Amino acid sequence: MAIRIRLDVVLAERQMKGKELAEQVGITEQNLSLLRTGKVKGLRFTTLDKICQILECQPGDILSYIDDDAN
C-alpha cells in the first residue's frame, strides 16, 4: 500500500505512550496498534481528527504517501 502511517514517530516526538493516546481518543489499544502498524483498511475522519487534536499535529504528520510504482 502506498499510504504509510507515521504515528509511532509522532508519538515518540510527543513522548506519549500509545495506551495514553488510545484512552484519550476513545479507541482500544488493539485498534491503535493495528493503526500504528498499518494493518487497517480505513480510518474514520473523526478518529483522525481526535488524534490530531491530542497530538497537536496535522494529518500529513501522521500519514504519508509513497509511490510504490516509482521503483
CHARMM-style PDB file with segment names, atoms N, HN, CA, C and O in Angstrom:
ATOM      1  N   MET     1       0.847  -1.172   0.000  1.00  0.00      PROA
ATOM      2  CA  MET     1       0.000   0.000   0.000  1.00  0.00      PROA
ATOM      3  C   MET     1       0.892   1.234   0.000  1.00  0.00      PROA
ATOM      4  O   MET     1       1.964   1.227   0.605  1.00  0.00      PROA
ATOM      5  N   ALA     2       0.469   2.261  -0.655  1.00  0.00      PROA
ATOM      6  HN  ALA     2      -0.401   2.267  -1.147  1.00  0.00      PROA
ATOM      7  CA  ALA     2       1.269   3.466  -0.815  1.00  0.00      PROA
ATOM      8  C   ALA     2       1.144   4.440   0.359  1.00  0.00      PROA
ATOM      9  O   ALA     2       1.948   5.365   0.475  1.00  0.00      PROA
ATOM     10  N   ILE     3       0.157   4.248   1.223  1.00  0.00      PROA
ATOM     11  HN  ILE     3      -0.496   3.497   1.129  1.00  0.00      PROA
ATOM     12  CA  ILE     3      -0.007   5.123   2.385  1.00  0.00      PROA
ATOM     13  C   ILE     3       0.774   4.540   3.554  1.00  0.00      PROA
ATOM     14  O   ILE     3       0.602   3.372   3.901  1.00  0.00      PROA
ATOM     15  N   ARG     4       1.622   5.345   4.153  1.00  0.00      PROA
ATOM     16  HN  ARG     4       1.762   6.294   3.871  1.00  0.00      PROA
ATOM     17  CA  ARG     4       2.416   4.921   5.309  1.00  0.00      PROA
ATOM     18  C   ARG     4       1.929   5.661   6.556  1.00  0.00      PROA
ATOM     19  O   ARG     4       1.615   6.850   6.505  1.00  0.00      PROA
ATOM     20  N   ILE     5       1.873   4.948   7.658  1.00  0.00      PROA
ATOM     21  HN  ILE     5       2.128   3.982   7.700  1.00  0.00      PROA
ATOM     22  CA  ILE     5       1.448   5.511   8.940  1.00  0.00      PROA
ATOM     23  C   ILE     5       2.691   5.876   9.741  1.00  0.00      PROA
ATOM     24  O   ILE     5       3.547   5.025   9.985  1.00  0.00      PROA
ATOM     25  N   ARG     6       2.793   7.131  10.148  1.00  0.00      PROA
ATOM     26  HN  ARG     6       2.098   7.822   9.949  1.00  0.00      PROA
ATOM     27  CA  ARG     6       3.947   7.615  10.900  1.00  0.00      PROA
ATOM     28  C   ARG     6       3.575   7.931  12.360  1.00  0.00      PROA
ATOM     29  O   ARG     6       4.218   8.758  13.006  1.00  0.00      PROA
ATOM     30  N   LEU     7       2.550   7.275  12.859  1.00  0.00      PROA
ATOM     31  HN  LEU     7       2.027   6.603  12.334  1.00  0.00      PROA
ATOM     32  CA  LEU     7       2.047   7.568  14.194  1.00  0.00      PROA
ATOM     33  C   LEU     7       3.093   7.307  15.264  1.00  0.00      PROA
ATOM     34  O   LEU     7       3.183   8.067  16.228  1.00  0.00      PROA
ATOM     35  N   ASP     8       3.882   6.255  15.121  1.00  0.00      PROA
ATOM     36  HN  ASP     8       3.809   5.637  14.338  1.00  0.00      PROA
ATOM     37  CA  ASP     8       4.932   5.965  16.106  1.00  0.00      PROA
ATOM     38  C   ASP     8       5.936   7.106  16.204  1.00  0.00      PROA
ATOM     39  O   ASP     8       6.400   7.439  17.295  1.00  0.00      PROA
ATOM     40  N   VAL     9       6.268   7.696  15.078  1.00  0.00      PROA
ATOM     41  HN  VAL     9       5.891   7.425  14.192  1.00  0.00      PROA
ATOM     42  CA  VAL     9       7.224   8.811  15.062  1.00  0.00      PROA
ATOM     43  C   VAL     9       6.657  10.003  15.815  1.00  0.00      PROA
ATOM     44  O   VAL     9       7.343  10.612  16.637  1.00  0.00      PROA
ATOM     45  N   VAL    10       5.402  10.334  15.532  1.00  0.00      PROA
ATOM     46  HN  VAL    10       4.845   9.840  14.864  1.00  0.00      PROA
ATOM     47  CA  VAL    10       4.770  11.484  16.187  1.00  0.00      PROA
ATOM     48  C   VAL    10       4.607  11.222  17.679  1.00  0.00      PROA
ATOM     49  O   VAL    10       4.825  12.123  18.490  1.00  0.00      PROA
ATOM     50  N   LEU    11       4.227  10.004  18.052  1.00  0.00      PROA
ATOM     51  HN  LEU    11       4.050   9.273  17.393  1.00  0.00      PROA
ATOM     52  CA  LEU    11       4.118   9.669  19.477  1.00  0.00      PROA
ATOM     53  C   LEU    11       5.468   9.822  20.177  1.00  0.00      PROA
ATOM     54  O   LEU    11       5.533  10.353  21.285  1.00  0.00      PROA
ATOM     55  N   ALA    12       6.521   9.371  19.554  1.00  0.00      PROA
ATOM     56  HN  ALA    12       6.469   8.939  18.653  1.00  0.00      PROA
ATOM     57  CA  ALA    12       7.860   9.483  20.150  1.00  0.00      PROA
ATOM     58  C   ALA    12       8.252  10.954  20.306  1.00  0.00      PROA
ATOM     59  O   ALA    12       8.814  11.348  21.328  1.00  0.00      PROA
ATOM     60  N   GLU    13       7.954  11.753  19.295  1.00  0.00      PROA
ATOM     61  HN  GLU    13       7.497  11.433  18.465  1.00  0.00      PROA
ATOM     62  CA  GLU    13       8.271  13.182  19.373  1.00  0.00      PROA
ATOM     63  C   GLU    13       7.524  13.863  20.506  1.00  0.00      PROA
ATOM     64  O   GLU    13       8.038  14.790  21.133  1.00  0.00      PROA
ATOM     65  N   ARG    14       6.301  13.398  20.767  1.00  0.00      PROA
ATOM     66  HN  ARG    14       5.883  12.645  20.258  1.00  0.00      PROA
ATOM     67  CA  ARG    14       5.473  13.990  21.829  1.00  0.00      PROA
ATOM     68  C   ARG    14       5.704  13.304  23.175  1.00  0.00      PROA
ATOM     69  O   ARG    14       5.125  13.704  24.185  1.00  0.00      PROA
ATOM     70  N   GLN    15       6.540  12.283  23.187  1.00  0.00      PROA
ATOM     71  HN  GLN    15       7.009  11.958  22.366  1.00  0.00      PROA
ATOM     72  CA  GLN    15       6.823  11.491  24.389  1.00  0.00      PROA
ATOM     73  C   GLN    15       5.525  10.988  25.034  1.00  0.00      PROA
ATOM     74  O   GLN    15       5.304  11.130  26.237  1.00  0.00      PROA
ATOM     75  N   MET    16       4.688  10.400  24.194  1.00  0.00      PROA
ATOM     76  HN  MET    16       4.867  10.284  23.217  1.00  0.00      PROA
ATOM     77  CA  MET    16       3.400   9.888  24.641  1.00  0.00      PROA
ATOM     78  C   MET    16       3.328   8.392  24.352  1.00  0.00      PROA
ATOM     79  O   MET    16       3.795   7.928  23.312  1.00  0.00      PROA
ATOM     80  N   LYS    17       2.756   7.667  25.253  1.00  0.00      PROA
ATOM     81  HN  LYS    17       2.377   8.044  26.098  1.00  0.00      PROA
ATOM     82  CA  LYS    17       2.559   6.227  25.085  1.00  0.00      PROA
ATOM     83  C   LYS    17       1.281   5.972  24.283  1.00  0.00      PROA
ATOM     84  O   LYS    17       0.328   6.749  24.344  1.00  0.00      PROA
ATOM     85  N   GLY    18       1.280   4.879  23.540  1.00  0.00      PROA
ATOM     86  HN  GLY    18       2.054   4.248  23.490  1.00  0.00      PROA
ATOM     87  CA  GLY    18       0.110   4.506  22.766  1.00  0.00      PROA
ATOM     88  C   GLY    18      -1.116   4.296  23.633  1.00  0.00      PROA
ATOM     89  O   GLY    18      -2.230   4.647  23.244  1.00  0.00      PROA
ATOM     90  N   LYS    19      -0.908   3.727  24.802  1.00  0.00      PROA
ATOM     91  HN  LYS    19      -0.003   3.442  25.118  1.00  0.00      PROA
ATOM     92  CA  LYS    19      -2.020   3.485  25.726  1.00  0.00      PROA
ATOM     93  C   LYS    19      -2.708   4.794  26.111  1.00  0.00      PROA
ATOM     94  O   LYS    19      -3.935   4.872  26.165  1.00  0.00      PROA
ATOM     95  N   GLU    20      -1.911   5.804  26.373  1.00  0.00      PROA
ATOM     96  HN  GLU    20      -0.914   5.741  26.329  1.00  0.00      PROA
ATOM     97  CA  GLU    20      -2.451   7.114  26.745  1.00  0.00      PROA
ATOM     98  C   GLU    20      -3.243   7.720  25.582  1.00  0.00      PROA
ATOM     99  O   GLU    20      -4.332   8.259  25.781  1.00  0.00      PROA
ATOM    100  N   LEU    21      -2.695   7.630  24.380  1.00  0.00      PROA
ATOM    101  HN  LEU    21      -1.811   7.192  24.219  1.00  0.00      PROA
ATOM    102  CA  LEU    21      -3.392   8.163  23.207  1.00  0.00      PROA
ATOM    103  C   LEU    21      -4.699   7.424  22.984  1.00  0.00      PROA
ATOM    104  O   LEU    21      -5.727   8.052  22.730  1.00  0.00      PROA
ATOM    105  N   ALA    22      -4.678   6.108  23.072  1.00  0.00      PROA
ATOM    106  HN  ALA    22      -3.843   5.598  23.278  1.00  0.00      PROA
ATOM    107  CA  ALA    22      -5.893   5.311  22.869  1.00  0.00      PROA
ATOM    108  C   ALA    22      -6.987   5.725  23.846  1.00  0.00      PROA
ATOM    109  O   ALA    22      -8.148   5.872  23.462  1.00  0.00      PROA
ATOM    110  N   GLU    23      -6.616   5.912  25.103  1.00  0.00      PROA
ATOM    111  HN  GLU    23      -5.673   5.793  25.415  1.00  0.00      PROA
ATOM    112  CA  GLU    23      -7.592   6.323  26.120  1.00  0.00      PROA
ATOM    113  C   GLU    23      -8.189   7.685  25.788  1.00  0.00      PROA
ATOM    114  O   GLU    23      -9.401   7.877  25.890  1.00  0.00      PROA
ATOM    115  N   GLN    24      -7.338   8.631  25.390  1.00  0.00      PROA
ATOM    116  HN  GLN    24      -6.354   8.475  25.307  1.00  0.00      PROA
ATOM    117  CA  GLN    24      -7.812   9.979  25.110  1.00  0.00      PROA
ATOM    118  C   GLN    24      -8.658  10.039  23.839  1.00  0.00      PROA
ATOM    119  O   GLN    24      -9.603  10.823  23.759  1.00  0.00      PROA
ATOM    120  N   VAL    25      -8.324   9.218  22.853  1.00  0.00      PROA
ATOM    121  HN  VAL    25      -7.557   8.581  22.918  1.00  0.00      PROA
ATOM    122  CA  VAL    25      -9.074   9.193  21.597  1.00  0.00      PROA
ATOM    123  C   VAL    25     -10.389   8.439  21.773  1.00  0.00      PROA
ATOM    124  O   VAL    25     -11.386   8.753  21.122  1.00  0.00      PROA
ATOM    125  N   GLY    26     -10.385   7.441  22.658  1.00  0.00      PROA
ATOM    126  HN  GLY    26      -9.576   7.186  23.187  1.00  0.00      PROA
ATOM    127  CA  GLY    26     -11.581   6.639  22.882  1.00  0.00      PROA
ATOM    128  C   GLY    26     -11.628   5.408  22.006  1.00  0.00      PROA
ATOM    129  O   GLY    26     -12.705   4.960  21.613  1.00  0.00      PROA
ATOM    130  N   ILE    27     -10.448   4.848  21.694  1.00  0.00      PROA
ATOM    131  HN  ILE    27      -9.573   5.211  22.014  1.00  0.00      PROA
ATOM    132  CA  ILE    27     -10.364   3.600  20.945  1.00  0.00      PROA
ATOM    133  C   ILE    27      -9.572   2.594  21.773  1.00  0.00      PROA
ATOM    134  O   ILE    27      -8.891   2.962  22.730  1.00  0.00      PROA
ATOM    135  N   THR    28      -9.668   1.339  21.401  1.00  0.00      PROA
ATOM    136  HN  THR    28     -10.221   1.039  20.623  1.00  0.00      PROA
ATOM    137  CA  THR    28      -8.945   0.318  22.146  1.00  0.00      PROA
ATOM    138  C   THR    28      -7.463   0.365  21.785  1.00  0.00      PROA
ATOM    139  O   THR    28      -7.086   0.843  20.715  1.00  0.00      PROA
ATOM    140  N   GLU    29      -6.644  -0.129  22.681  1.00  0.00      PROA
ATOM    141  HN  GLU    29      -6.950  -0.517  23.550  1.00  0.00      PROA
ATOM    142  CA  GLU    29      -5.209  -0.225  22.403  1.00  0.00      PROA
ATOM    143  C   GLU    29      -4.960  -1.137  21.215  1.00  0.00      PROA
ATOM    144  O   GLU    29      -4.035  -0.906  20.437  1.00  0.00      PROA
ATOM    145  N   GLN    30      -5.775  -2.169  21.070  1.00  0.00      PROA
ATOM    146  HN  GLN    30      -6.526  -2.357  21.702  1.00  0.00      PROA
ATOM    147  CA  GLN    30      -5.628  -3.091  19.953  1.00  0.00      PROA
ATOM    148  C   GLN    30      -5.876  -2.371  18.625  1.00  0.00      PROA
ATOM    149  O   GLN    30      -5.119  -2.555  17.671  1.00  0.00      PROA
ATOM    150  N   ASN    31      -6.925  -1.560  18.559  1.00  0.00      PROA
ATOM    151  HN  ASN    31      -7.539  -1.411  19.333  1.00  0.00      PROA
ATOM    152  CA  ASN    31      -7.200  -0.814  17.328  1.00  0.00      PROA
ATOM    153  C   ASN    31      -6.101   0.198  17.041  1.00  0.00      PROA
ATOM    154  O   ASN    31      -5.736   0.399  15.882  1.00  0.00      PROA
ATOM    155  N   LEU    32      -5.570   0.835  18.074  1.00  0.00      PROA
ATOM    156  HN  LEU    32      -5.866   0.672  19.015  1.00  0.00      PROA
ATOM    157  CA  LEU    32      -4.466   1.777  17.875  1.00  0.00      PROA
ATOM    158  C   LEU    32      -3.232   1.022  17.374  1.00  0.00      PROA
ATOM    159  O   LEU    32      -2.510   1.522  16.512  1.00  0.00      PROA
ATOM    160  N   SER    33      -2.991  -0.160  17.900  1.00  0.00      PROA
ATOM    161  HN  SER    33      -3.577  -0.566  18.601  1.00  0.00      PROA
ATOM    162  CA  SER    33      -1.860  -0.968  17.460  1.00  0.00      PROA
ATOM    163  C   SER    33      -1.990  -1.334  15.981  1.00  0.00      PROA
ATOM    164  O   SER    33      -1.011  -1.286  15.236  1.00  0.00      PROA
ATOM    165  N   LEU    34      -3.195  -1.696  15.563  1.00  0.00      PROA
ATOM    166  HN  LEU    34      -3.990  -1.735  16.167  1.00  0.00      PROA
ATOM    167  CA  LEU    34      -3.424  -2.004  14.147  1.00  0.00      PROA
ATOM    168  C   LEU    34      -3.173  -0.782  13.280  1.00  0.00      PROA
ATOM    169  O   LEU    34      -2.614  -0.893  12.188  1.00  0.00      PROA
ATOM    170  N   LEU    35      -3.581   0.368  13.758  1.00  0.00      PROA
ATOM    171  HN  LEU    35      -4.035   0.458  14.645  1.00  0.00      PROA
ATOM    172  CA  LEU    35      -3.341   1.611  13.021  1.00  0.00      PROA
ATOM    173  C   LEU    35      -1.849   1.910  12.936  1.00  0.00      PROA
ATOM    174  O   LEU    35      -1.339   2.265  11.874  1.00  0.00      PROA
ATOM    175  N   ARG    36      -1.160   1.767  14.051  1.00  0.00      PROA
ATOM    176  HN  ARG    36      -1.574   1.479  14.914  1.00  0.00      PROA
ATOM    177  CA  ARG    36       0.278   2.058  14.094  1.00  0.00      PROA
ATOM    178  C   ARG    36       1.075   1.173  13.151  1.00  0.00      PROA
ATOM    179  O   ARG    36       2.078   1.610  12.586  1.00  0.00      PROA
ATOM    180  N   THR    37       0.638  -0.068  12.977  1.00  0.00      PROA
ATOM    181  HN  THR    37      -0.176  -0.423  13.436  1.00  0.00      PROA
ATOM    182  CA  THR    37       1.366  -0.993  12.111  1.00  0.00      PROA
ATOM    183  C   THR    37       0.878  -0.956  10.672  1.00  0.00      PROA
ATOM    184  O   THR    37       1.406  -1.674   9.823  1.00  0.00      PROA
ATOM    185  N   GLY    38      -0.120  -0.132  10.387  1.00  0.00      PROA
ATOM    186  HN  GLY    38      -0.549   0.451  11.077  1.00  0.00      PROA
ATOM    187  CA  GLY    38      -0.627  -0.009   9.028  1.00  0.00      PROA
ATOM    188  C   GLY    38      -1.495  -1.165   8.586  1.00  0.00      PROA
ATOM    189  O   GLY    38      -1.667  -1.384   7.387  1.00  0.00      PROA
ATOM    190  N   LYS    39      -2.042  -1.904   9.525  1.00  0.00      PROA
ATOM    191  HN  LYS    39      -1.902  -1.726  10.499  1.00  0.00      PROA
ATOM    192  CA  LYS    39      -2.852  -3.083   9.190  1.00  0.00      PROA
ATOM    193  C   LYS    39      -4.340  -2.773   9.116  1.00  0.00      PROA
ATOM    194  O   LYS    39      -5.163  -3.686   9.165  1.00  0.00      PROA
ATOM    195  N   VAL    40      -4.693  -1.513   9.000  1.00  0.00      PROA
ATOM    196  HN  VAL    40      -4.024  -0.770   8.960  1.00  0.00      PROA
ATOM    197  CA  VAL    40      -6.100  -1.132   8.865  1.00  0.00      PROA
ATOM    198  C   VAL    40      -6.395  -0.807   7.415  1.00  0.00      PROA
ATOM    199  O   VAL    40      -5.510  -0.391   6.667  1.00  0.00      PROA
ATOM    200  N   LYS    41      -7.632  -0.998   7.027  1.00  0.00      PROA
ATOM    201  HN  LYS    41      -8.351  -1.336   7.634  1.00  0.00      PROA
ATOM    202  CA  LYS    41      -8.061  -0.699   5.653  1.00  0.00      PROA
ATOM    203  C   LYS    41      -8.618   0.716   5.545  1.00  0.00      PROA
ATOM    204  O   LYS    41      -8.714   1.268   4.449  1.00  0.00      PROA
ATOM    205  N   GLY    42      -8.983   1.300   6.684  1.00  0.00      PROA
ATOM    206  HN  GLY    42      -8.904   0.852   7.574  1.00  0.00      PROA
ATOM    207  CA  GLY    42      -9.569   2.631   6.666  1.00  0.00      PROA
ATOM    208  C   GLY    42      -9.424   3.301   8.019  1.00  0.00      PROA
ATOM    209  O   GLY    42      -9.109   2.667   9.026  1.00  0.00      PROA
ATOM    210  N   LEU    43      -9.663   4.600   8.007  1.00  0.00      PROA
ATOM    211  HN  LEU    43      -9.918   5.115   7.189  1.00  0.00      PROA
ATOM    212  CA  LEU    43      -9.554   5.398   9.223  1.00  0.00      PROA
ATOM    213  C   LEU    43     -10.655   6.447   9.177  1.00  0.00      PROA
ATOM    214  O   LEU    43     -10.746   7.211   8.216  1.00  0.00      PROA
ATOM    215  N   ARG    44     -11.474   6.487  10.189  1.00  0.00      PROA
ATOM    216  HN  ARG    44     -11.400   5.866  10.969  1.00  0.00      PROA
ATOM    217  CA  ARG    44     -12.549   7.488  10.244  1.00  0.00      PROA
ATOM    218  C   ARG    44     -11.947   8.877  10.431  1.00  0.00      PROA
ATOM    219  O   ARG    44     -10.971   9.059  11.159  1.00  0.00      PROA
ATOM    220  N   PHE    45     -12.551   9.845   9.759  1.00  0.00      PROA
ATOM    221  HN  PHE    45     -13.344   9.696   9.167  1.00  0.00      PROA
ATOM    222  CA  PHE    45     -12.074  11.213   9.911  1.00  0.00      PROA
ATOM    223  C   PHE    45     -12.238  11.700  11.348  1.00  0.00      PROA
ATOM    224  O   PHE    45     -11.433  12.501  11.823  1.00  0.00      PROA
ATOM    225  N   THR    46     -13.272  11.224  12.044  1.00  0.00      PROA
ATOM    226  HN  THR    46     -13.926  10.573  11.658  1.00  0.00      PROA
ATOM    227  CA  THR    46     -13.457  11.646  13.438  1.00  0.00      PROA
ATOM    228  C   THR    46     -12.311  11.139  14.310  1.00  0.00      PROA
ATOM    229  O   THR    46     -11.856  11.839  15.214  1.00  0.00      PROA
ATOM    230  N   THR    47     -11.848   9.919  14.034  1.00  0.00      PROA
ATOM    231  HN  THR    47     -12.217   9.351  13.299  1.00  0.00      PROA
ATOM    232  CA  THR    47     -10.709   9.369  14.785  1.00  0.00      PROA
ATOM    233  C   THR    47      -9.442  10.136  14.442  1.00  0.00      PROA
ATOM    234  O   THR    47      -8.673  10.488  15.336  1.00  0.00      PROA
ATOM    235  N   LEU    48      -9.216  10.397  13.170  1.00  0.00      PROA
ATOM    236  HN  LEU    48      -9.841  10.111  12.443  1.00  0.00      PROA
ATOM    237  CA  LEU    48      -8.046  11.166  12.745  1.00  0.00      PROA
ATOM    238  C   LEU    48      -8.079  12.560  13.357  1.00  0.00      PROA
ATOM    239  O   LEU    48      -7.049  13.073  13.796  1.00  0.00      PROA
ATOM    240  N   ASP    49      -9.255  13.172  13.386  1.00  0.00      PROA
ATOM    241  HN  ASP    49     -10.092  12.755  13.030  1.00  0.00      PROA
ATOM    242  CA  ASP    49      -9.415  14.498  13.982  1.00  0.00      PROA
ATOM    243  C   ASP    49      -9.013  14.491  15.461  1.00  0.00      PROA
ATOM    244  O   ASP    49      -8.288  15.378  15.910  1.00  0.00      PROA
ATOM    245  N   LYS    50      -9.482  13.494  16.216  1.00  0.00      PROA
ATOM    246  HN  LYS    50     -10.072  12.773  15.851  1.00  0.00      PROA
ATOM    247  CA  LYS    50      -9.146  13.409  17.640  1.00  0.00      PROA
ATOM    248  C   LYS    50      -7.653  13.186  17.846  1.00  0.00      PROA
ATOM    249  O   LYS    50      -7.049  13.792  18.731  1.00  0.00      PROA
ATOM    250  N   ILE    51      -7.056  12.317  17.030  1.00  0.00      PROA
ATOM    251  HN  ILE    51      -7.547  11.825  16.311  1.00  0.00      PROA
ATOM    252  CA  ILE    51      -5.619  12.063  17.139  1.00  0.00      PROA
ATOM    253  C   ILE    51      -4.841  13.349  16.894  1.00  0.00      PROA
ATOM    254  O   ILE    51      -3.908  13.669  17.631  1.00  0.00      PROA
ATOM    255  N   CYS    52      -5.230  14.085  15.856  1.00  0.00      PROA
ATOM    256  HN  CYS    52      -5.988  13.826  15.258  1.00  0.00      PROA
ATOM    257  CA  CYS    52      -4.533  15.329  15.530  1.00  0.00      PROA
ATOM    258  C   CYS    52      -4.717  16.381  16.623  1.00  0.00      PROA
ATOM    259  O   CYS    52      -3.783  17.120  16.935  1.00  0.00      PROA
ATOM    260  N   GLN    53      -5.911  16.450  17.205  1.00  0.00      PROA
ATOM    261  HN  GLN    53      -6.669  15.849  16.952  1.00  0.00      PROA
ATOM    262  CA  GLN    53      -6.145  17.394  18.304  1.00  0.00      PROA
ATOM    263  C   GLN    53      -5.251  17.075  19.500  1.00  0.00      PROA
ATOM    264  O   GLN    53      -4.612  17.962  20.067  1.00  0.00      PROA
ATOM    265  N   ILE    54      -5.217  15.812  19.868  1.00  0.00      PROA
ATOM    266  HN  ILE    54      -5.737  15.092  19.408  1.00  0.00      PROA
ATOM    267  CA  ILE    54      -4.456  15.396  21.050  1.00  0.00      PROA
ATOM    268  C   ILE    54      -2.958  15.557  20.832  1.00  0.00      PROA
ATOM    269  O   ILE    54      -2.245  16.022  21.721  1.00  0.00      PROA
ATOM    270  N   LEU    55      -2.477  15.173  19.645  1.00  0.00      PROA
ATOM    271  HN  LEU    55      -3.056  14.795  18.923  1.00  0.00      PROA
ATOM    272  CA  LEU    55      -1.037  15.251  19.363  1.00  0.00      PROA
ATOM    273  C   LEU    55      -0.602  16.619  18.829  1.00  0.00      PROA
ATOM    274  O   LEU    55       0.581  16.864  18.595  1.00  0.00      PROA
ATOM    275  N   GLU    56      -1.593  17.505  18.643  1.00  0.00      PROA
ATOM    276  HN  GLU    56      -2.554  17.305  18.834  1.00  0.00      PROA
ATOM    277  CA  GLU    56      -1.329  18.852  18.127  1.00  0.00      PROA
ATOM    278  C   GLU    56      -0.502  18.769  16.839  1.00  0.00      PROA
ATOM    279  O   GLU    56       0.593  19.322  16.738  1.00  0.00      PROA
ATOM    280  N   CYS    57      -1.068  18.058  15.867  1.00  0.00      PROA
ATOM    281  HN  CYS    57      -1.958  17.609  15.950  1.00  0.00      PROA
ATOM    282  CA  CYS    57      -0.379  17.855  14.595  1.00  0.00      PROA
ATOM    283  C   CYS    57      -1.368  17.938  13.447  1.00  0.00      PROA
ATOM    284  O   CYS    57      -2.570  18.098  13.657  1.00  0.00      PROA
ATOM    285  N   GLN    58      -0.860  17.829  12.252  1.00  0.00      PROA
ATOM    286  HN  GLN    58       0.117  17.699  12.081  1.00  0.00      PROA
ATOM    287  CA  GLN    58      -1.667  17.804  11.040  1.00  0.00      PROA
ATOM    288  C   GLN    58      -1.766  16.362  10.539  1.00  0.00      PROA
ATOM    289  O   GLN    58      -0.891  15.550  10.844  1.00  0.00      PROA
ATOM    290  N   PRO    59      -2.815  16.023   9.774  1.00  0.00      PROA
ATOM    291  CA  PRO    59      -2.911  14.662   9.230  1.00  0.00      PROA
ATOM    292  C   PRO    59      -1.666  14.255   8.449  1.00  0.00      PROA
ATOM    293  O   PRO    59      -1.279  13.087   8.478  1.00  0.00      PROA
ATOM    294  N   GLY    60      -1.039  15.190   7.758  1.00  0.00      PROA
ATOM    295  HN  GLY    60      -1.353  16.139   7.734  1.00  0.00      PROA
ATOM    296  CA  GLY    60       0.166  14.891   6.999  1.00  0.00      PROA
ATOM    297  C   GLY    60       1.360  14.534   7.868  1.00  0.00      PROA
ATOM    298  O   GLY    60       2.337  13.968   7.377  1.00  0.00      PROA
ATOM    299  N   ASP    61       1.294  14.858   9.150  1.00  0.00      PROA
ATOM    300  HN  ASP    61       0.500  15.318   9.549  1.00  0.00      PROA
ATOM    301  CA  ASP    61       2.358  14.457  10.075  1.00  0.00      PROA
ATOM    302  C   ASP    61       2.253  12.971  10.398  1.00  0.00      PROA
ATOM    303  O   ASP    61       3.243  12.330  10.750  1.00  0.00      PROA
ATOM    304  N   ILE    62       1.043  12.432  10.274  1.00  0.00      PROA
ATOM    305  HN  ILE    62       0.239  12.953   9.989  1.00  0.00      PROA
ATOM    306  CA  ILE    62       0.781  11.042  10.628  1.00  0.00      PROA
ATOM    307  C   ILE    62       0.759  10.134   9.402  1.00  0.00      PROA
ATOM    308  O   ILE    62       1.196   8.985   9.465  1.00  0.00      PROA
ATOM    309  N   LEU    63       0.251  10.654   8.291  1.00  0.00      PROA
ATOM    310  HN  LEU    63      -0.104  11.587   8.240  1.00  0.00      PROA
ATOM    311  CA  LEU    63       0.093   9.882   7.067  1.00  0.00      PROA
ATOM    312  C   LEU    63       1.025  10.402   5.995  1.00  0.00      PROA
ATOM    313  O   LEU    63       1.172  11.612   5.825  1.00  0.00      PROA
ATOM    314  N   SER    64       1.654   9.497   5.273  1.00  0.00      PROA
ATOM    315  HN  SER    64       1.534   8.514   5.411  1.00  0.00      PROA
ATOM    316  CA  SER    64       2.469   9.918   4.138  1.00  0.00      PROA
ATOM    317  C   SER    64       2.187   9.000   2.960  1.00  0.00      PROA
ATOM    318  O   SER    64       1.769   7.855   3.132  1.00  0.00      PROA
ATOM    319  N   TYR    65       2.420   9.517   1.771  1.00  0.00      PROA
ATOM    320  HN  TYR    65       2.760  10.447   1.632  1.00  0.00      PROA
ATOM    321  CA  TYR    65       2.191   8.760   0.552  1.00  0.00      PROA
ATOM    322  C   TYR    65       3.530   8.417  -0.081  1.00  0.00      PROA
ATOM    323  O   TYR    65       4.367   9.293  -0.299  1.00  0.00      PROA
ATOM    324  N   ILE    66       3.724   7.149  -0.373  1.00  0.00      PROA
ATOM    325  HN  ILE    66       3.044   6.437  -0.196  1.00  0.00      PROA
ATOM    326  CA  ILE    66       4.931   6.669  -1.048  1.00  0.00      PROA
ATOM    327  C   ILE    66       4.477   5.993  -2.332  1.00  0.00      PROA
ATOM    328  O   ILE    66       3.676   5.059  -2.287  1.00  0.00      PROA
ATOM    329  N   ASP    67       4.966   6.441  -3.453  1.00  0.00      PROA
ATOM    330  HN  ASP    67       5.617   7.200  -3.489  1.00  0.00      PROA
ATOM    331  CA  ASP    67       4.585   5.850  -4.730  1.00  0.00      PROA
ATOM    332  C   ASP    67       5.320   4.531  -4.914  1.00  0.00      PROA
ATOM    333  O   ASP    67       6.503   4.515  -5.256  1.00  0.00      PROA
ATOM    334  N   ASP    68       4.618   3.426  -4.688  1.00  0.00      PROA
ATOM    335  HN  ASP    68       3.657   3.439  -4.411  1.00  0.00      PROA
ATOM    336  CA  ASP    68       5.208   2.097  -4.815  1.00  0.00      PROA
ATOM    337  C   ASP    68       5.633   1.782  -6.247  1.00  0.00      PROA
ATOM    338  O   ASP    68       6.537   0.973  -6.459  1.00  0.00      PROA
ATOM    339  N   ASP    69       4.998   2.406  -7.220  1.00  0.00      PROA
ATOM    340  HN  ASP    69       4.264   3.063  -7.048  1.00  0.00      PROA
ATOM    341  CA  ASP    69       5.296   2.139  -8.627  1.00  0.00      PROA
ATOM    342  C   ASP    69       6.513   2.905  -9.127  1.00  0.00      PROA
ATOM    343  O   ASP    69       6.979   2.650 -10.237  1.00  0.00      PROA
ATOM    344  N   ALA    70       7.038   3.834  -8.337  1.00  0.00      PROA
ATOM    345  HN  ALA    70       6.659   4.041  -7.435  1.00  0.00      PROA
ATOM    346  CA  ALA    70       8.167   4.659  -8.760  1.00  0.00      PROA
ATOM    347  C   ALA    70       9.477   3.894  -8.803  1.00  0.00      PROA
ATOM    348  O   ALA    70      10.439   4.360  -9.414  1.00  0.00      PROA
ATOM    349  N   ASN    71       9.538   2.729  -8.167  1.00  0.00      PROA
ATOM    350  HN  ASN    71       8.757   2.350  -7.671  1.00  0.00      PROA
ATOM    351  CA  ASN    71      10.793   1.967  -8.099  1.00  0.00      PROA
ATOM    352  C   ASN    71      11.042   1.181  -9.325  1.00  0.00      PROA
ATOM    353  OT1 ASN    71      12.056   0.489  -9.420  1.00  0.00      PROA
TER     354      ASN     71
END
